[in-house]
Amino acid sequence: MTTPVLYPGTIGSVIFNSVDLRVQKWTFGEKGTVNETTTKSDGGYYKGVVTKMKGAGSFEAIYDSTINGGTVPPLKIGSQASANFQFDTGGVQITCPIITITDCDYTSDRDGMLTYTCTYETYGTYTLPTQLTS
């Protein structure tokens, strides 16, 4: 039995209007649309085929005005951006050319930091690292 490789999943970036939000934690999952292909010869058991795939997940990112400058990025429902969700500092990552924000919560603290907790869906293609697919 091989030893699993564990990745922390706490590194990454989300770029909005050239502002890099520091991702604190994230999730990514693949979802597929299954069309039923059951026939009488299947003996009453369900049979289907995946016809459409998309990625979806969530991320928590911080915007600190002392680091990123004074412009708060327009991170809200419907916003689109590119995202790279990294597993480690070696460049192993999930690359999403376009994600669409579907839900967003904002938290501000007295130190001037703004935290975004967002859910998203991918638009178009995305790239999984070979470590996940082989």
N, C-alpha and C positions, 0 to 999 in steps of 0.2 A: 504494500500500500504506500502510495506516495504521500509525502508530507505536504499539506496545503500551504500555499503562499498567501499570507494575510496582508492586505493593504489597508492603511489607515483611512483613506478616502476623505481626508480633510484638507486637501490642497486643490486649488483650482482658480479659475477666473471666469468672470462674466463681464463682457465689455459692452457698455452702453455709451454711445457718443464719445468714444475714446477715453472713458473713465473706467478704470479697472477696479471692480468691486472685489474685495478680498473674501473669498468663500471660506466659511468656517466649517460647514458640513454639507453633504449633499447625498441625494439618492438618484438612481437611474434604473428604470425598468423597461424591458421591451414588452410591447403588447401587440397581439395579432388578432385580426378579424378572421373567424373560422366560418367557412361556408360548408353547410352540410352536404355530404355526398352519399348518404346512406341509400342502399338499394335492398331489395328483397333478399338477395343472395348474401347479405351481411349477417343473417341469422338473428335479426332484431337488435344488433349492437350498433351504436352510433359510429359514424365515420365522417371525417371532415378534412378539409384542406385549408391551410392558412393562405389568405389572398392579399391581405394588406398588413403592413407592419408599421409601428411607430414607437418612438421612445417617449417616456414621460417620467417625471420625478419631482423632486423639490430641492431647494438649496437655501441655506442661510448665509447671507453675505453682510459685510459691514461697510459703511461709508463713513470715513473719518475726515472731516473738513480740514484738519490740520495736516493730513497726508495727501488727500486728493484734490485740494483746492476748494474754492467756494461754490462750485456748481454742482448741485445735486442732480444725478441722472434721472431721466423720466421713467423710472421703474414702476409700472402700474399694469393693471389688467389690459391685455392687448398689445403691450410693448413687445418688440422683437429684438433679438440680439444674437450674437454668436457666443458660444460657451465651450470651454474646455474643462472637463472635470477630470482632474489628475488623481492618480493613485499614489504616486510617490514622486520624489524629486528627479527621478531618472527619465521622466518624460512619458511614462505609461499613462495614457489618458483616453477618455471617451471624447470625441470631437463632434460637436453639433454646430454646423454652419448657421442654422437658424433655430432658435427656440422662441415660443410664444408664451408669455406669462398668462396663466389662467386664474391665478389667485395670488394676492399679495397682502401681507401684514407688515406694518411699520412699527418699530419700537425705537424710542429715543431715550438716551440717558443724559445725565447732567454733565458728563465729560465731553459732550459734543459729538458722540458717536450715534449714528443712525443704523439700525439693523433691519434688514429686509428678510422676511421669510416668505418665499414664493414657491408656487407649484408651476410647472411648465409642461408643454408638449413640444416635441420636435416637429419641424416643418420640413418635409423632404428627407434627404438622406442623413445618416449619422454614421460614424465610424467607431467600431469597438476594437480595442487592442487585441492582438493575437493571443495574449495570455488568457483572455476570457473565451475565445472561440476555438481553441485547439485542444 
